[in-house]
Amino acid sequence: MHNNFIKHLIVVLIIFSNQSFGKEFNELFTINVPLESSSKIESSINSSFNNLVFRISGSNSPSNIWKIINSGSSRKDFITSYSVKNDANISFLEVKFNQDKIISKFKELSIPIIGYSRPVILVLIEVESGSETSFFVTRENQNSLNALFIEVLDQLSEQRGIFLETPIFDLQDQEFLASADILLSPKDYITSKHNFDKLVDIKLINIGLNEWTFSRDIESFISSESYKEDIQSIFSKYVESIIPKVFEQLIIDTSNTSIIKIDIRGVSSYEDYKNSKNKLLKLIGITDLEILSFNNNMIRYEANIMGDIIALNKDIKNSSFFDIENFKNSEELNLVYLK
């Protein structure tokens, strides 16, 4: 009895003390890949599947791809549809994958999986180019160096299914940061205005002709005529290196299954029932639901889950459809349906 109480207390502390600012990556099973020509559709489909496995597993190791292929499945077995799209005169292939088939295969092969809840990394990059005043990399800045960093962030965000965000400055922020008598450091000021799970703090300084140095989270020296390519490469490798670490807390062990009870308040109609059940089943950790009772605007389910209740809780906390009302023990959750 004492051991069960301690176990319950530890789970409660983990669930309610581990603050997270993650968001839902809504198009998790939709992949966009560049398309050079119609003759390259087949290779683009292969690339889209590879990116999906990287995105869903949280790992960029090709071993999971080959595990799926060697199990007798083809990449096309998991595709719902694909179509050629065009944006700003750039063609790409949009490939939609079947969530149920993907999850079933991951479960069959015991490949870890990460759900829709994804971490937010705030990327703070200060650049001193020598030819102009120092600036922070943002999506609004048209500077060519700025564009190098944004290109990397967009590419990795799409491939890995993660929010890689740069600061957003309004006019008041710009005036404050330009002030000569700032009592609060720019870093402290910027971070105080953003919610994030991890901060990346980088400074890039031009110290001579074709010579640059990275400091803070990246320590590197560049001396090359192709310094822009080197800057982009070093930055990309660094961001790639930290993504698996921020995913660690969200990994669902597909080989670990259990049964829990879920109570949902606020279900007052058949439409509420249908919608709330669909939203629950969208949570990747939940594989099956069975109604145990329905009365007084509350439904009680028995749910089969992958991983544990802590991983499921993280997904629910970042959902816009449910609030966690109460946590009784490691086998039961009380939720409120948000209409």
ZADOVO-519104 format. One record per residue (C-alpha): residue in one letter; x, y, z. Coordinates in steps of 0.1 Angstrom, whole numbers, padded with zeros to 4 digits, always signed. Layout:
REM residues N
AXYZ ...
END
This chain:
REM residues 339
M+0000+0000+0000 H+0028+0024+0010 N+0047+0016-0023 N+0016+0023-0044 F+0011+0056-0026 I+0048+0066-0033 K+0044+0055-0070 H+0012+0076-0073 L+0028+0106-0057 I+0058+0105-0080 V+0036+0103-0111 V+0015+0133-0099 L+0046+0154-0092 I+0060+0146-0126 I+0027+0155-0144 F+0019+0187-0127 S+0054+0201-0121 N+0069+0196-0155 Q+0059+0228-0173 S+0057+0226-0211 F+0050+0251-0238 G+0047+0226-0266 K+0021+0231-0294 E+0002+0208-0316 F+0018+0201-0350 N-0015+0197-0368 E-0003+0184-0402 L+0019+0158-0386 F+0011+0131-0412 T+0013+0155-0442 I+0048+0159-0458 N+0059+0185-0484 V+0090+0178-0504 P+0106+0197-0533 L+0097+0185-0568 E+0122+0192-0595 S+0101+0177-0623 S+0072+0153-0629 S+0097+0126-0636 K+0110+0128-0600 I+0076+0121-0583 E+0087+0085-0574 S+0119+0097-0556 S+0100+0126-0540 I+0075+0100-0526 N+0104+0080-0512 S+0118+0111-0496 S+0085+0121-0481 F+0082+0087-0464 N+0117+0089-0450 N+0109+0124-0436 L+0077+0111-0421 V+0096+0083-0403 F+0122+0109-0390 R+0093+0132-0379 I+0072+0105-0362 S+0100+0086-0345 G+0119+0117-0334 S+0151+0101-0347 N+0169+0108-0380 S+0185+0074-0381 P+0177+0055-0413 S+0175+0022-0393 N+0138+0027-0386 I+0131+0032-0423 W+0148-0001-0432 K+0131-0019-0403 I+0098-0010-0419 I+0109-0019-0455 N+0124-0052-0444 S+0091-0061-0427 G+0076-0065-0461 S+0059-0031-0464 S+0064-0007-0493 R+0065+0031-0488 K+0034+0035-0509 D+0014+0012-0486 F+0010+0041-0461 I+0000+0068-0485 T-0035+0082-0485 S-0030+0107-0514 Y-0004+0129-0530 S-0006+0159-0553 V+0017+0185-0569 K+0014+0220-0554 N+0030+0253-0564 D+0039+0281-0541 A+0057+0313-0553 N+0066+0294-0585 I+0082+0266-0565 S+0068+0231-0571 F+0065+0206-0543 L+0048+0173-0537 E+0023+0172-0509 V+0020+0136-0495 K-0007+0126-0470 F-0001+0094-0450 N-0026+0072-0432 Q-0021+0077-0395 D-0037+0044-0384 K-0015+0023-0407 I+0017+0042-0397 I+0010+0038-0360 S+0000+0001-0364 K+0033-0006-0382 F+0054+0013-0356 K+0036-0007-0328 E+0042-0040-0347 L+0079-0032-0349 S+0082-0016-0315 I+0095+0016-0330 P+0091+0046-0305 I+0068+0073-0316 I+0061+0110-0308 G+0026+0124-0310 Y+0011+0157-0321 S+0025+0176-0291 R+0058+0191-0302 P+0083+0213-0283 V+0090+0249-0291 I+0126+0260-0295 L+0132+0297-0294 V+0163+0305-0315 L+0180+0337-0305 I+0207+0347-0330 E+0225+0380-0327 V+0246+0390-0357 E+0274+0416-0358 S+0284+0418-0395 G+0306+0449-0392 S+0289+0466-0422 E+0257+0475-0403 T+0243+0476-0368 S+0239+0443-0350 F+0206+0426-0355 F+0186+0396-0343 V+0175+0370-0368 T+0137+0372-0374 R+0113+0363-0402 E+0108+0399-0410 N+0145+0407-0417 Q+0155+0407-0454 N+0192+0405-0447 S+0210+0378-0467 L+0227+0363-0436 N+0193+0363-0419 A+0179+0343-0448 L+0205+0316-0443 F+0194+0309-0408 I+0156+0310-0416 E+0162+0285-0445 V+0177+0260-0420 L+0150+0265-0395 D+0122+0260-0420 Q+0138+0229-0435 L+0144+0212-0401 S+0110+0222-0388 E+0092+0206-0418 Q+0114+0175-0417 R+0114+0168-0380 G+0080+0182-0370 I+0092+0207-0344 F+0086+0244-0338 L+0118+0263-0344 E+0108+0299-0337 T+0126+0333-0339 P+0117+0363-0319 I+0088+0386-0330 F+0094+0423-0324 D+0068+0450-0325 L+0077+0487-0327 Q+0080+0490-0290 D+0104+0461-0288 Q+0126+0476-0315 E+0127+0509-0297 F+0135+0493-0264 L+0163+0471-0279 A+0178+0501-0297 S+0179+0521-0264 A+0214+0529-0251 D+0205+0526-0215 I+0189+0492-0213 L+0188+0479-0177 L+0176+0445-0188 S+0198+0425-0212 P+0184+0420-0247 K+0184+0382-0240 D+0164+0386-0208 Y+0140+0410-0224 I+0133+0389-0254 T+0129+0356-0235 S+0105+0372-0211 K+0081+0379-0239 H+0081+0344-0254 N+0070+0309-0243 F+0093+0281-0252 D+0106+0247-0241 K+0143+0253-0249 L+0163+0284-0257 V+0191+0284-0283 D+0214+0315-0278 I+0239+0322-0305 K+0261+0351-0315 L+0278+0355-0349 I+0305+0381-0353 N+0324+0392-0384 I+0361+0396-0372 G+0378+0402-0405 L+0377+0396-0443 N+0358+0362-0447 E+0364+0355-0410 W+0335+0349-0386 T+0332+0334-0351 F+0303+0317-0334 S+0300+0321-0296 R+0276+0312-0268 D+0258+0279-0276 I+0280+0273-0307 E+0318+0278-0304 S+0333+0278-0339 F+0357+0298-0361 I+0353+0303-0398 S+0379+0315-0423 S+0368+0309-0459 E+0356+0326-0490 S+0326+0303-0488 Y+0318+0315-0453 K+0281+0316-0459 E+0279+0279-0467 D+0301+0272-0436 I+0278+0293-0414 Q+0247+0275-0426 S+0263+0241-0423 I+0276+0246-0387 F+0243+0261-0376 S+0223+0232-0392 K+0244+0205-0376 Y+0240+0222-0342 V+0202+0224-0344 E+0201+0188-0357 S+0221+0178-0326 I+0197+0193-0300 I+0164+0181-0316 P+0167+0145-0302 K+0173+0159-0267 V+0141+0180-0267 F+0121+0150-0280 E+0133+0127-0252 Q+0105+0136-0228 L+0078+0130-0255 I+0088+0096-0268 I+0060+0070-0266 D+0072+0034-0260 T+0050+0015-0284 S+0059-0018-0269 N+0045-0007-0235 T+0007-0009-0234 S-0017-0005-0205 I-0054+0002-0197 I-0066+0034-0179 K-0099+0050-0171 I-0107+0084-0186 D-0136+0106-0174 I-0147+0135-0196 R-0170+0162-0184 G-0189+0187-0206 V-0203+0162-0231 S-0239+0173-0234 S-0250+0161-0269 Y-0244+0134-0294 E-0223+0158-0314 D-0201+0165-0283 Y-0197+0127-0279 K-0187+0122-0315 N-0163+0151-0316 S-0147+0144-0282 K-0142+0108-0290 N-0126+0116-0323 K-0103+0141-0306 L-0093+0115-0280 L-0085+0090-0307 K-0064+0116-0325 L-0040+0114-0295 I-0014+0089-0307 G-0010+0073-0273 I-0046+0061-0273 T-0052+0031-0294 D-0088+0021-0284 L-0117+0034-0264 E-0147+0016-0248 I-0176+0035-0231 L-0182+0023-0196 S-0209+0048-0186 F-0226+0080-0198 N-0246+0102-0174 N-0248+0138-0161 N-0229+0152-0191 M-0199+0129-0183 I-0186+0099-0202 R-0163+0073-0186 Y-0140+0054-0210 E-0117+0025-0207 A-0087+0033-0229 N-0059+0012-0242 I-0028+0033-0243 M+0008+0030-0256 G+0036+0043-0234 D+0025+0056-0200 I+0000+0081-0186 I+0028+0107-0182 A+0034+0107-0220 L-0003+0108-0226 N-0007+0137-0202 K+0019+0158-0222 D-0002+0153-0254 I-0034+0163-0236 K-0019+0194-0220 N-0009+0208-0254 S-0043+0199-0269 S-0068+0227-0275 F-0097+0203-0270 F-0093+0191-0234 D-0083+0204-0199 I-0070+0181-0173 E-0094+0186-0144 N-0080+0161-0119 F-0055+0134-0117 K-0065+0107-0092 N-0039+0080-0097 S-0017+0065-0124 E-0046+0046-0139 E-0072+0074-0142 L-0076+0108-0158 N-0104+0134-0154 L-0108+0157-0184 V-0130+0186-0194 Y-0141+0187-0231 L-0136+0222-0245 K-0161+0230-0272 
END
